[in-house]
């Protein structure tokens, strides 16, 4: 659904290729990144000690899109609250589970705005960063 | 036992494995026009090097899922 939805949209493809470093993580064969922000992203998802998603449902249907700053750790598309069916009806998707271009593009653009803000804040405080779309 | 009854365990197993939802990416799928990396550590290094955010798509399936 994501592949043939948002990720096949020409505008999304251009934005991702020009502004992001895209990485595809197959959770069936690869542990999830060991990052503090994953606690929120993986709310209510069972993960074993080696970082692998557990449960036959998640093994079959798992999907999350996560945007991180160039430091590789800071979450730029926070969607707090955990997954609920209510999100599906009110927002049209689960948290971190956008699959349509009309949901995916705003998520990416908001993340770029946060990257820009983060870069400016770090420049003001003297911290080193290069996140700037 | 009908053929349908015999097929139920197979269909159930395939469904639980997500196979029914994983139609292989077509050769001309637009998603394959994205310059995907498949190693998160390498993506972290690339992001730090070029100063771009990372888009990490965590999904139950291969980039070119043949399921």
N, CA and C atoms of all chains as a GROMACS GRO file, in nm:
protein
  600
    1UNK      N    1   0.082  -0.121   0.000
    1UNK     CA    2   0.000   0.000   0.000
    1UNK      C    3   0.086   0.126   0.000
    2UNK      N    4   0.192   0.126   0.083
    2UNK     CA    5   0.280   0.243   0.086
    2UNK      C    6   0.361   0.251  -0.042
    3UNK      N    7   0.413   0.133  -0.084
    3UNK     CA    8   0.495   0.130  -0.206
    3UNK      C    9   0.418   0.182  -0.327
    4UNK      N   10   0.296   0.132  -0.342
    4UNK     CA   11   0.218   0.172  -0.459
    4UNK      C   12   0.132   0.294  -0.432
    5UNK      N   13   0.143   0.349  -0.312
    5UNK     CA   14   0.073   0.471  -0.276
    5UNK      C   15   0.169   0.587  -0.275
    6UNK      N   16   0.198   0.637  -0.155
    6UNK     CA   17   0.280   0.757  -0.142
    6UNK      C   18   0.417   0.743  -0.207
    7UNK      N   19   0.479   0.626  -0.192
    7UNK     CA   20   0.617   0.613  -0.241
    7UNK      C   21   0.626   0.598  -0.393
    8UNK      N   22   0.511   0.591  -0.458
    8UNK     CA   23   0.511   0.590  -0.604
    8UNK      C   24   0.466   0.725  -0.660
    9UNK      N   25   0.436   0.816  -0.572
    9UNK     CA   26   0.392   0.950  -0.614
    9UNK      C   27   0.516   1.031  -0.657
   10UNK      N   28   0.508   1.091  -0.774
   10UNK     CA   29   0.625   1.160  -0.831
   10UNK      C   30   0.676   1.271  -0.739
   11UNK      N   31   0.584   1.343  -0.675
   11UNK     CA   32   0.625   1.453  -0.587
   11UNK      C   33   0.696   1.400  -0.463
   12UNK      N   34   0.644   1.289  -0.410
   12UNK     CA   35   0.708   1.227  -0.293
   12UNK      C   36   0.846   1.175  -0.332
   13UNK      N   37   0.854   1.108  -0.446
   13UNK     CA   38   0.982   1.052  -0.492
   13UNK      C   39   1.087   1.163  -0.506
   14UNK      N   40   1.047   1.273  -0.569
   14UNK     CA   41   1.141   1.385  -0.587
   14UNK      C   42   1.185   1.443  -0.454
   15UNK      N   43   1.087   1.464  -0.365
   15UNK     CA   44   1.120   1.523  -0.235
   15UNK      C   45   1.214   1.432  -0.156
   16UNK      N   46   1.184   1.304  -0.155
   16UNK     CA   47   1.267   1.210  -0.079
   16UNK      C   48   1.408   1.205  -0.138
   17UNK      N   49   1.417   1.194  -0.270
   17UNK     CA   50   1.551   1.184  -0.331
   17UNK      C   51   1.633   1.311  -0.315
   18UNK      N   52   1.565   1.425  -0.310
   18UNK     CA   53   1.639   1.553  -0.307
   18UNK      C   54   1.665   1.608  -0.167
   19UNK      N   55   1.585   1.563  -0.069
   19UNK     CA   56   1.595   1.625   0.063
   19UNK      C   57   1.627   1.528   0.177
   20UNK      N   58   1.619   1.398   0.150
   20UNK     CA   59   1.636   1.299   0.258
   20UNK      C   60   1.740   1.195   0.221
   21UNK      N   61   1.782   1.123   0.324
   21UNK     CA   62   1.856   0.998   0.303
   21UNK      C   63   1.758   0.885   0.334
   22UNK      N   64   1.705   0.820   0.229
   22UNK     CA   65   1.602   0.718   0.252
   22UNK      C   66   1.663   0.582   0.283
   23UNK      N   67   1.608   0.517   0.384
   23UNK     CA   68   1.656   0.382   0.419
   23UNK      C   69   1.537   0.291   0.442
   24UNK      N   70   1.543   0.174   0.380
   24UNK     CA   71   1.436   0.073   0.387
   24UNK      C   72   1.479  -0.032   0.488
   25UNK      N   73   1.402  -0.048   0.593
   25UNK     CA   74   1.439  -0.145   0.697
   25UNK      C   75   1.333  -0.255   0.701
   26UNK      N   76   1.370  -0.374   0.657
   26UNK     CA   77   1.280  -0.489   0.659
   26UNK      C   78   1.283  -0.547   0.801
   27UNK      N   79   1.176  -0.525   0.876
   27UNK     CA   80   1.177  -0.565   1.018
   27UNK      C   81   1.168  -0.717   1.034
   28UNK      N   82   1.144  -0.788   0.924
   28UNK     CA   83   1.145  -0.934   0.934
   28UNK      C   84   1.287  -0.988   0.948
   29UNK      N   85   1.380  -0.914   0.889
   29UNK     CA   86   1.519  -0.964   0.886
   29UNK      C   87   1.618  -0.872   0.956
   30UNK      N   88   1.572  -0.753   0.994
   30UNK     CA   89   1.663  -0.652   1.048
   30UNK      C   90   1.607  -0.597   1.180
   31UNK      N   91   1.692  -0.584   1.281
   31UNK     CA   92   1.643  -0.523   1.406
   31UNK      C   93   1.608  -0.376   1.385
   32UNK      N   94   1.514  -0.326   1.465
   32UNK     CA   95   1.482  -0.183   1.455
   32UNK      C   96   1.599  -0.104   1.512
   33UNK      N   97   1.623   0.016   1.462
   33UNK     CA   98   1.734   0.096   1.513
   33UNK      C   99   1.723   0.117   1.664
   34UNK      N  100   1.836   0.107   1.729
   34UNK     CA  101   1.840   0.120   1.875
   34UNK      C  102   1.850   0.268   1.911
   35UNK      N  103   1.735   0.335   1.910
   35UNK     CA  104   1.729   0.478   1.937
   35UNK      C  105   1.624   0.507   2.043
   36UNK      N  106   1.647   0.609   2.122
   36UNK     CA  107   1.553   0.644   2.229
   36UNK      C  108   1.414   0.675   2.175
   37UNK      N  109   1.408   0.742   2.060
   37UNK     CA  110   1.278   0.782   2.006
   37UNK      C  111   1.193   0.664   1.961
   38UNK      N  112   1.254   0.548   1.944
   38UNK     CA  113   1.178   0.431   1.899
   38UNK      C  114   1.076   0.387   2.003
   39UNK      N  115   1.096   0.428   2.127
   39UNK     CA  116   0.999   0.393   2.230
   39UNK      C  117   0.862   0.451   2.194
   40UNK      N  118   0.862   0.574   2.144
   40UNK     CA  119   0.735   0.634   2.103
   40UNK      C  120   0.686   0.575   1.972
   41UNK      N  121   0.776   0.560   1.877
   41UNK     CA  122   0.738   0.508   1.745
   41UNK      C  123   0.680   0.366   1.757
   42UNK      N  124   0.737   0.287   1.846
   42UNK     CA  125   0.697   0.147   1.859
   42UNK      C  126   0.604   0.126   1.979
   43UNK      N  127   0.527   0.226   2.011
   43UNK     CA  128   0.433   0.217   2.122
   43UNK      C  129   0.344   0.093   2.106
   44UNK      N  130   0.341   0.011   2.210
   44UNK     CA  131   0.258  -0.111   2.212
   44UNK      C  132   0.303  -0.220   2.115
   45UNK      N  133   0.423  -0.206   2.058
   45UNK     CA  134   0.476  -0.310   1.970
   45UNK      C  135   0.577  -0.392   2.050
   46UNK      N  136   0.567  -0.524   2.040
   46UNK     CA  137   0.661  -0.610   2.114
   46UNK      C  138   0.790  -0.625   2.034
   47UNK      N  139   0.901  -0.594   2.102
   47UNK     CA  140   1.033  -0.604   2.041
   47UNK      C  141   1.119  -0.692   2.131
   48UNK      N  142   1.189  -0.790   2.075
   48UNK     CA  143   1.269  -0.878   2.161
   48UNK      C  144   1.403  -0.812   2.195
   49UNK      N  145   1.482  -0.883   2.274
   49UNK     CA  146   1.608  -0.826   2.324
   49UNK      C  147   1.706  -0.795   2.212
   50UNK      N  148   1.687  -0.860   2.096
   50UNK     CA  149   1.776  -0.836   1.984
   50UNK      C  150   1.724  -0.728   1.889
   51UNK      N  151   1.611  -0.668   1.926
   51UNK     CA  152   1.559  -0.558   1.845
   51UNK      C  153   1.466  -0.601   1.734
   52UNK      N  154   1.420  -0.727   1.736
   52UNK     CA  155   1.330  -0.774   1.631
   52UNK      C  156   1.185  -0.761   1.675
   53UNK      N  157   1.102  -0.715   1.581
   53UNK     CA  158   0.958  -0.705   1.606
   53UNK      C  159   0.901  -0.844   1.629
   54UNK      N  160   0.814  -0.856   1.728
   54UNK     CA  161   0.754  -0.986   1.762
   54UNK      C  162   0.605  -0.986   1.728
   55UNK      N  163   0.552  -1.106   1.708
   55UNK     CA  164   0.409  -1.121   1.684
   55UNK      C  165   0.380  -1.142   1.537
   56UNK      N  166   0.295  -1.238   1.507
   56UNK     CA  167   0.269  -1.273   1.367
   56UNK      C  168   0.202  -1.158   1.292
   57UNK      N  169   0.118  -1.082   1.360
   57UNK     CA  170   0.051  -0.971   1.291
   57UNK      C  171   0.154  -0.866   1.248
   58UNK      N  172   0.240  -0.828   1.343
   58UNK     CA  173   0.342  -0.727   1.310
   58UNK      C  174   0.441  -0.781   1.207
   59UNK      N  175   0.471  -0.911   1.215
   59UNK     CA  176   0.561  -0.971   1.118
   59UNK      C  177   0.504  -0.960   0.977
   60UNK      N  178   0.370  -0.958   0.970
   60UNK     CA  179   0.307  -0.954   0.839
   60UNK      C  180   0.270  -0.816   0.792
   61UNK      N  181   0.233  -0.729   0.883
   61UNK     CA  182   0.170  -0.604   0.839
   61UNK      C  183   0.236  -0.479   0.895
   62UNK      N  184   0.354  -0.489   0.950
   62UNK     CA  185   0.416  -0.376   1.017
   62UNK      C  186   0.454  -0.266   0.918
   63UNK      N  187   0.430  -0.141   0.960
   63UNK     CA  188   0.469  -0.027   0.877
   63UNK      C  189   0.483   0.098   0.964
   64UNK      N  190   0.598   0.160   0.957
   64UNK     CA  191   0.619   0.290   1.023
   64UNK      C  192   0.713   0.372   0.934
   65UNK      N  193   0.682   0.500   0.918
   65UNK     CA  194   0.773   0.592   0.849
   65UNK      C  195   0.826   0.690   0.954
   66UNK      N  196   0.957   0.692   0.968
   66UNK     CA  197   1.020   0.771   1.074
   66UNK      C  198   1.120   0.867   1.011
   67UNK      N  199   1.112   0.994   1.047
   67UNK     CA  200   1.209   1.092   0.997
   67UNK      C  201   1.298   1.134   1.113
   68UNK      N  202   1.428   1.122   1.089
   68UNK     CA  203   1.527   1.156   1.191
   68UNK      C  204   1.617   1.269   1.139
   69UNK      N  205   1.662   1.352   1.230
   69UNK     CA  206   1.757   1.458   1.192
   69UNK      C  207   1.888   1.395   1.145
   70UNK      N  208   1.975   1.477   1.088
   70UNK     CA  209   2.101   1.424   1.035
   70UNK      C  210   2.192   1.371   1.145
   71UNK      N  211   2.156   1.398   1.272
   71UNK     CA  212   2.232   1.337   1.381
   71UNK      C  213   2.196   1.189   1.396
   72UNK      N  214   2.093   1.147   1.321
   72UNK     CA  215   2.054   1.006   1.321
   72UNK      C  216   1.975   0.963   1.442
   73UNK      N  217   1.936   1.060   1.526
   73UNK     CA  218   1.868   1.023   1.651
   73UNK      C  219   1.744   1.106   1.682
   74UNK      N  220   1.745   1.233   1.644
   74UNK     CA  221   1.636   1.322   1.682
   74UNK      C  222   1.515   1.302   1.592
   75UNK      N  223   1.402   1.272   1.653
   75UNK     CA  224   1.279   1.246   1.578
   75UNK      C  225   1.222   1.376   1.522
   76UNK      N  226   1.198   1.380   1.392
   76UNK     CA  227   1.146   1.501   1.328
   76UNK      C  228   0.998   1.491   1.290
   77UNK      N  229   0.940   1.372   1.301
   77UNK     CA  230   0.796   1.359   1.269
   77UNK      C  231   0.721   1.295   1.386
   78UNK      N  232   0.731   1.358   1.505
   78UNK     CA  233   0.666   1.299   1.622
   78UNK      C  234   0.515   1.292   1.604
   79UNK      N  235   0.458   1.179   1.642
   79UNK     CA  236   0.312   1.159   1.634
   79UNK      C  237   0.271   1.086   1.761
   80UNK      N  238   0.276   1.155   1.873
   80UNK     CA  239   0.254   1.090   2.002
   80UNK      C  240   0.111   1.040   2.018
   81UNK      N  241   0.096   0.945   2.106
   81UNK     CA  242  -0.038   0.897   2.139
   81UNK      C  243  -0.058   0.750   2.114
   82UNK      N  244   0.032   0.687   2.040
   82UNK     CA  245   0.016   0.544   2.015
   82UNK      C  246  -0.090   0.516   1.911
   83UNK      N  247  -0.085   0.394   1.860
   83UNK     CA  248  -0.179   0.355   1.755
   83UNK      C  249  -0.318   0.333   1.812
   84UNK      N  250  -0.417   0.381   1.740
   84UNK     CA  251  -0.555   0.352   1.778
   84UNK      C  252  -0.642   0.355   1.654
   85UNK      N  253  -0.751   0.280   1.660
   85UNK     CA  254  -0.842   0.278   1.546
   85UNK      C  255  -0.902   0.416   1.521
   86UNK      N  256  -0.911   0.496   1.629
   86UNK     CA  257  -0.965   0.630   1.616
   86UNK      C  258  -0.886   0.714   1.518
   87UNK      N  259  -0.753   0.696   1.519
   87UNK     CA  260  -0.668   0.770   1.426
   87UNK      C  261  -0.704   0.737   1.282
   88UNK      N  262  -0.736   0.610   1.260
   88UNK     CA  263  -0.769   0.566   1.125
   88UNK      C  264  -0.892   0.640   1.073
   89UNK      N  265  -0.987   0.662   1.162
   89UNK     CA  266  -1.111   0.728   1.119
   89UNK      C  267  -1.096   0.880   1.114
   90UNK      N  268  -1.022   0.936   1.211
   90UNK     CA  269  -1.012   1.082   1.216
   90UNK      C  270  -0.903   1.137   1.124
   91UNK      N  271  -0.791   1.066   1.115
   91UNK     CA  272  -0.678   1.116   1.035
   91UNK      C  273  -0.658   1.039   0.905
   92UNK      N  274  -0.720   0.922   0.896
   92UNK     CA  275  -0.706   0.843   0.774
   92UNK      C  276  -0.588   0.748   0.776
   93UNK      N  277  -0.518   0.742   0.888
   93UNK     CA  278  -0.403   0.652   0.899
   93UNK      C  279  -0.366   0.634   1.045
   94UNK      N  280  -0.289   0.529   1.073
   94UNK     CA  281  -0.235   0.511   1.209
   94UNK      C  282  -0.114   0.602   1.228
   95UNK      N  283  -0.074   0.622   1.353
   95UNK     CA  284   0.046   0.701   1.380
   95UNK      C  285   0.164   0.640   1.305
   96UNK      N  286   0.239   0.723   1.240
   96UNK     CA  287   0.357   0.683   1.162
   96UNK      C  288   0.321   0.589   1.047
   97UNK      N  289   0.192   0.580   1.014
   97UNK     CA  290   0.150   0.484   0.913
   97UNK      C  291   0.086   0.546   0.791
   98UNK      N  292   0.126   0.667   0.756
   98UNK     CA  293   0.070   0.732   0.637
   98UNK      C  294   0.106   0.651   0.512
   99UNK      N  295   0.008   0.634   0.424
   99UNK     CA  296   0.034   0.561   0.300
   99UNK      C  297  -0.012   0.638   0.175
  100UNK      N  298  -0.087   0.744   0.196
  100UNK     CA  299  -0.137   0.820   0.081
  100UNK      C  300  -0.053   0.946   0.063
  101UNK      N  301  -0.030   0.987  -0.063
  101UNK     CA  302   0.051   1.107  -0.087
  101UNK      C  303  -0.001   1.230  -0.013
  102UNK      N  304  -0.132   1.246  -0.005
  102UNK     CA  305  -0.188   1.365   0.061
  102UNK      C  306  -0.161   1.366   0.212
  103UNK      N  307  -0.125   1.252   0.268
  103UNK     CA  308  -0.085   1.247   0.409
  103UNK      C  309   0.068   1.245   0.423
  104UNK      N  310   0.132   1.181   0.327
  104UNK     CA  311   0.277   1.162   0.336
  104UNK      C  312   0.354   1.292   0.310
  105UNK      N  313   0.310   1.368   0.208
  105UNK     CA  314   0.380   1.491   0.174
  105UNK      C  315   0.381   1.592   0.289
  106UNK      N  316   0.265   1.619   0.352
  106UNK     CA  317   0.268   1.712   0.466
  106UNK      C  318   0.357   1.662   0.580
  107UNK      N  319   0.356   1.531   0.603
  107UNK     CA  320   0.442   1.475   0.709
  107UNK      C  321   0.589   1.502   0.680
  108UNK      N  322   0.628   1.480   0.553
  108UNK     CA  323   0.768   1.504   0.515
  108UNK      C  324   0.803   1.653   0.523
  109UNK      N  325   0.712   1.737   0.477
  109UNK     CA  326   0.740   1.882   0.476
  109UNK      C  327   0.747   1.937   0.618
  110UNK      N  328   0.660   1.889   0.705
  110UNK     CA  329   0.667   1.933   0.845
  110UNK      C  330   0.798   1.889   0.909
  111UNK      N  331   0.842   1.770   0.873
  111UNK     CA  332   0.970   1.721   0.926
  111UNK      C  333   1.085   1.809   0.878
  112UNK      N  334   1.078   1.851   0.751
  112UNK     CA  335   1.183   1.941   0.700
  112UNK      C  336   1.179   2.076   0.772
  113UNK      N  337   1.060   2.124   0.802
  113UNK     CA  338   1.048   2.249   0.879
  113UNK      C  339   1.113   2.232   1.016
  114UNK      N  340   1.087   2.118   1.080
  114UNK     CA  341   1.148   2.094   1.211
  114UNK      C  342   1.300   2.084   1.200
  115UNK      N  343   1.347   2.024   1.091
  115UNK     CA  344   1.492   2.014   1.070
  115UNK      C  345   1.552   2.154   1.060
  116UNK      N  346   1.480   2.241   0.987
  116UNK     CA  347   1.529   2.378   0.971
  116UNK      C  348   1.531   2.452   1.105
  117UNK      N  349   1.424   2.436   1.182
  117UNK     CA  350   1.418   2.499   1.314
  117UNK      C  351   1.528   2.447   1.406
  118UNK      N  352   1.546   2.315   1.400
  118UNK     CA  353   1.650   2.252   1.484
  118UNK      C  354   1.787   2.306   1.448
  119UNK      N  355   1.810   2.320   1.317
  119UNK     CA  356   1.938   2.371   1.269
  119UNK      C  357   1.960   2.514   1.319
  120UNK      N  358   1.854   2.595   1.312
  120UNK     CA  359   1.866   2.734   1.356
  120UNK      C  360   1.890   2.742   1.507
  121UNK      N  361   1.818   2.659   1.582
  121UNK     CA  362   1.835   2.658   1.728
  121UNK      C  363   1.977   2.618   1.764
  122UNK      N  364   2.027   2.517   1.696
  122UNK     CA  365   2.161   2.469   1.726
  122UNK      C  366   2.266   2.572   1.685
  123UNK      N  367   2.238   2.645   1.577
  123UNK     CA  368   2.332   2.750   1.534
  123UNK      C  369   2.337   2.861   1.638
  124UNK      N  370   2.218   2.892   1.694
  124UNK     CA  371   2.212   2.998   1.796
  124UNK      C  372   2.288   2.958   1.922
  125UNK      N  373   2.276   2.828   1.957
  125UNK     CA  374   2.337   2.783   2.082
  125UNK      C  375   2.479   2.734   2.060
  126UNK      N  376   2.523   2.736   1.934
  126UNK     CA  377   2.661   2.698   1.906
  126UNK      C  378   2.683   2.551   1.882
  127UNK      N  379   2.574   2.472   1.886
  127UNK     CA  380   2.589   2.330   1.860
  127UNK      C  381   2.611   2.308   1.712
  128UNK      N  382   2.686   2.204   1.679
  128UNK     CA  383   2.718   2.176   1.539
  128UNK      C  384   2.606   2.096   1.477
  129UNK      N  385   2.557   2.144   1.363
  129UNK     CA  386   2.458   2.068   1.287
  129UNK      C  387   2.460   2.114   1.143
  130UNK      N  388   2.407   2.035   1.055
  130UNK     CA  389   2.401   2.076   0.915
  130UNK      C  390   2.264   2.046   0.855
  131UNK      N  391   2.165   2.017   0.942
  131UNK     CA  392   2.030   1.991   0.890
  131UNK      C  393   1.971   2.117   0.833
  132UNK      N  394   1.959   2.125   0.707
  132UNK     CA  395   1.892   2.239   0.647
  132UNK      C  396   1.851   2.202   0.507
  133UNK      N  397   1.718   2.196   0.484
  133UNK     CA  398   1.673   2.155   0.352
  133UNK      C  399   1.715   2.253   0.244
  134UNK      N  400  -1.342  -3.441   0.251
  134UNK     CA  401  -1.304  -3.301   0.276
  134UNK      C  402  -1.292  -3.227   0.141
  135UNK      N  403  -1.354  -3.109   0.133
  135UNK     CA  404  -1.353  -3.036   0.006
  135UNK      C  405  -1.217  -2.972  -0.018
  136UNK      N  406  -1.195  -2.935  -0.143
  136UNK     CA  407  -1.069  -2.867  -0.175
  136UNK      C  408  -1.056  -2.737  -0.097
  137UNK      N  409  -1.171  -2.670  -0.079
  137UNK     CA  410  -1.167  -2.544  -0.004
  137UNK      C  411  -1.120  -2.567   0.138
  138UNK      N  412  -1.169  -2.674   0.201
  138UNK     CA  413  -1.127  -2.704   0.338
  138UNK      C  414  -0.978  -2.731   0.344
  139UNK      N  415  -0.929  -2.800   0.243
  139UNK     CA  416  -0.786  -2.830   0.240
  139UNK      C  417  -0.703  -2.703   0.222
  140UNK      N  418  -0.760  -2.605   0.155
  140UNK     CA  419  -0.686  -2.481   0.128
  140UNK      C  420  -0.685  -2.386   0.247
  141UNK      N  421  -0.778  -2.406   0.341
  141UNK     CA  422  -0.789  -2.311   0.453
  141UNK      C  423  -0.658  -2.295   0.530
  142UNK      N  424  -0.593  -2.407   0.572
  142UNK     CA  425  -0.467  -2.388   0.647
  142UNK      C  426  -0.362  -2.312   0.569
  143UNK      N  427  -0.355  -2.338   0.439
  143UNK     CA  428  -0.256  -2.269   0.355
  143UNK      C  429  -0.287  -2.120   0.350
  144UNK      N  430  -0.414  -2.088   0.326
  144UNK     CA  431  -0.454  -1.947   0.317
  144UNK      C  432  -0.433  -1.876   0.450
  145UNK      N  433  -0.463  -1.946   0.560
  145UNK     CA  434  -0.447  -1.886   0.693
  145UNK      C  435  -0.301  -1.857   0.721
  146UNK      N  436  -0.215  -1.955   0.688
  146UNK     CA  437  -0.071  -1.936   0.711
  146UNK      C  438  -0.019  -1.820   0.629
  147UNK      N  439  -0.062  -1.815   0.502
  147UNK     CA  440  -0.016  -1.706   0.414
  147UNK      C  441  -0.063  -1.572   0.466
  148UNK      N  442  -0.186  -1.570   0.516
  148UNK     CA  443  -0.240  -1.444   0.567
  148UNK      C  444  -0.163  -1.397   0.689
  149UNK      N  445  -0.136  -1.491   0.781
  149UNK     CA  446  -0.064  -1.454   0.903
  149UNK      C  447   0.078  -1.409   0.870
  150UNK      N  448   0.133  -1.462   0.766
  150UNK     CA  449   0.268  -1.422   0.727
  150UNK      C  450   0.267  -1.292   0.648
  151UNK      N  451   0.148  -1.242   0.620
  151UNK     CA  452   0.140  -1.115   0.549
  151UNK      C  453   0.150  -1.128   0.399
  152UNK      N  454   0.159  -1.254   0.351
  152UNK     CA  455   0.182  -1.272   0.208
  152UNK      C  456   0.069  -1.217   0.123
  153UNK      N  457  -0.052  -1.227   0.174
  153UNK     CA  458  -0.164  -1.181   0.094
  153UNK      C  459  -0.163  -1.031   0.074
  154UNK      N  460  -0.095  -0.961   0.164
  154UNK     CA  461  -0.092  -0.815   0.152
  154UNK      C  462   0.033  -0.768   0.080
  155UNK      N  463   0.123  -0.860   0.053
  155UNK     CA  464   0.252  -0.820  -0.004
  155UNK      C  465   0.262  -0.856  -0.150
  156UNK      N  466   0.197  -0.778  -0.230
  156UNK     CA  467   0.209  -0.797  -0.374
  156UNK      C  468   0.344  -0.742  -0.414
  157UNK      N  469   0.418  -0.819  -0.488
  157UNK     CA  470   0.552  -0.778  -0.526
  157UNK      C  471   0.554  -0.644  -0.596
  158UNK      N  472   0.658  -0.567  -0.567
  158UNK     CA  473   0.671  -0.437  -0.633
  158UNK      C  474   0.690  -0.460  -0.782
  159UNK      N  475   0.613  -0.387  -0.860
  159UNK     CA  476   0.628  -0.400  -1.005
  159UNK      C  477   0.762  -0.343  -1.046
  160UNK      N  478   0.810  -0.392  -1.160
  160UNK     CA  479   0.940  -0.345  -1.208
  160UNK      C  480   0.941  -0.195  -1.229
  161UNK      N  481   0.823  -0.141  -1.267
  161UNK     CA  482   0.816   0.002  -1.292
  161UNK      C  483   0.755   0.078  -1.175
  162UNK      N  484   0.749   0.016  -1.058
  162UNK     CA  485   0.694   0.084  -0.941
  162UNK      C  486   0.772   0.211  -0.913
  163UNK      N  487   0.699   0.319  -0.892
  163UNK     CA  488   0.764   0.446  -0.863
  163UNK      C  489   0.850   0.441  -0.738
  164UNK      N  490   0.815   0.354  -0.645
  164UNK     CA  491   0.892   0.344  -0.520
  164UNK      C  492   1.035   0.301  -0.545
  165UNK      N  493   1.057   0.231  -0.656
  165UNK     CA  494   1.193   0.186  -0.688
  165UNK      C  495   1.276   0.298  -0.750
  166UNK      N  496   1.213   0.413  -0.774
  166UNK     CA  497   1.288   0.530  -0.822
  166UNK      C  498   1.352   0.605  -0.706
  167UNK      N  499   1.323   0.564  -0.585
  167UNK     CA  500   1.386   0.625  -0.467
  167UNK      C  501   1.518   0.554  -0.442
  168UNK      N  502   1.619   0.634  -0.411
  168UNK     CA  503   1.754   0.580  -0.393
  168UNK      C  504   1.768   0.520  -0.253
  169UNK      N  505   1.701   0.410  -0.230
  169UNK     CA  506   1.698   0.349  -0.098
  169UNK      C  507   1.834   0.294  -0.057
  170UNK      N  508   1.865   0.314   0.070
  170UNK     CA  509   1.974   0.239   0.132
  170UNK      C  510   1.905   0.129   0.213
  171UNK      N  511   1.978   0.026   0.249
  171UNK     CA  512   1.917  -0.081   0.328
  171UNK      C  513   1.997  -0.110   0.455
  172UNK      N  514   2.086  -0.019   0.489
  172UNK     CA  515   2.169  -0.035   0.609
  172UNK      C  516   2.155   0.094   0.691
  173UNK      N  517   2.094   0.083   0.809
  173UNK     CA  518   2.067   0.205   0.886
  173UNK      C  519   2.195   0.275   0.931
  174UNK      N  520   2.296   0.198   0.970
  174UNK     CA  521   2.422   0.261   1.012
  174UNK      C  522   2.484   0.341   0.898
  175UNK      N  523   2.478   0.283   0.779
  175UNK     CA  524   2.533   0.354   0.662
  175UNK      C  525   2.449   0.479   0.633
  176UNK      N  526   2.319   0.468   0.653
  176UNK     CA  527   2.231   0.585   0.631
  176UNK      C  528   2.264   0.695   0.733
  177UNK      N  529   2.291   0.656   0.856
  177UNK     CA  530   2.329   0.756   0.958
  177UNK      C  531   2.457   0.829   0.916
  178UNK      N  532   2.552   0.753   0.867
  178UNK     CA  533   2.679   0.815   0.824
  178UNK      C  534   2.656   0.908   0.705
  179UNK      N  535   2.573   0.861   0.610
  179UNK     CA  536   2.545   0.944   0.491
  179UNK      C  537   2.472   1.071   0.531
  180UNK      N  538   2.377   1.060   0.622
  180UNK     CA  539   2.300   1.177   0.665
  180UNK      C  540   2.391   1.279   0.733
  181UNK      N  541   2.479   1.229   0.817
  181UNK     CA  542   2.573   1.320   0.886
  181UNK      C  543   2.665   1.386   0.785
  182UNK      N  544   2.702   1.311   0.682
  182UNK     CA  545   2.795   1.363   0.582
  182UNK      C  546   2.732   1.471   0.495
  183UNK      N  547   2.607   1.448   0.451
  183UNK     CA  548   2.544   1.542   0.358
  183UNK      C  549   2.450   1.640   0.428
  184UNK      N  550   2.425   1.619   0.558
  184UNK     CA  551   2.341   1.712   0.633
  184UNK      C  552   2.194   1.704   0.599
  185UNK      N  553   2.148   1.586   0.564
  185UNK     CA  554   2.005   1.568   0.534
  185UNK      C  555   1.940   1.480   0.641
  186UNK      N  556   1.810   1.501   0.660
  186UNK     CA  557   1.738   1.410   0.750
  186UNK      C  558   1.728   1.270   0.688
  187UNK      N  559   1.704   1.174   0.776
  187UNK     CA  560   1.686   1.035   0.733
  187UNK      C  561   1.536   1.006   0.726
  188UNK      N  562   1.493   0.945   0.616
  188UNK     CA  563   1.358   0.888   0.612
  188UNK      C  564   1.375   0.738   0.626
  189UNK      N  565   1.339   0.686   0.743
  189UNK     CA  566   1.350   0.542   0.768
  189UNK      C  567   1.212   0.480   0.756
  190UNK      N  568   1.197   0.391   0.659
  190UNK     CA  569   1.071   0.319   0.643
  190UNK      C  570   1.090   0.179   0.700
  191UNK      N  571   1.021   0.155   0.811
  191UNK     CA  572   1.028   0.026   0.877
  191UNK      C  573   0.907  -0.055   0.831
  192UNK      N  574   0.932  -0.164   0.764
  192UNK     CA  575   0.822  -0.237   0.702
  192UNK      C  576   0.848  -0.387   0.707
  193UNK      N  577   0.741  -0.464   0.716
  193UNK     CA  578   0.754  -0.610   0.713
  193UNK      C  579   0.757  -0.654   0.569
  194UNK      N  580   0.871  -0.650   0.509
  194UNK     CA  581   0.883  -0.693   0.371
  194UNK      C  582   1.008  -0.635   0.307
  195UNK      N  583   1.052  -0.705   0.203
  195UNK     CA  584   1.171  -0.660   0.133
  195UNK      C  585   1.137  -0.543   0.041
  196UNK      N  586   1.240  -0.472   0.002
  196UNK     CA  587   1.221  -0.360  -0.090
  196UNK      C  588   1.153  -0.409  -0.218
  197UNK      N  589   1.201  -0.520  -0.271
  197UNK     CA  590   1.135  -0.583  -0.386
  197UNK      C  591   1.076  -0.714  -0.335
  198UNK      N  592   0.962  -0.702  -0.271
  198UNK     CA  593   0.903  -0.820  -0.206
  198UNK      C  594   0.855  -0.920  -0.310
  199UNK      N  595   0.904  -1.041  -0.300
  199UNK     CA  596   0.862  -1.146  -0.394
  199UNK      C  597   0.759  -1.237  -0.329
  200UNK      N  598   0.709  -1.197  -0.217
  200UNK     CA  599   0.618  -1.281  -0.139
  200UNK      C  600   0.493  -1.316  -0.218
   0.00000   0.00000   0.00000
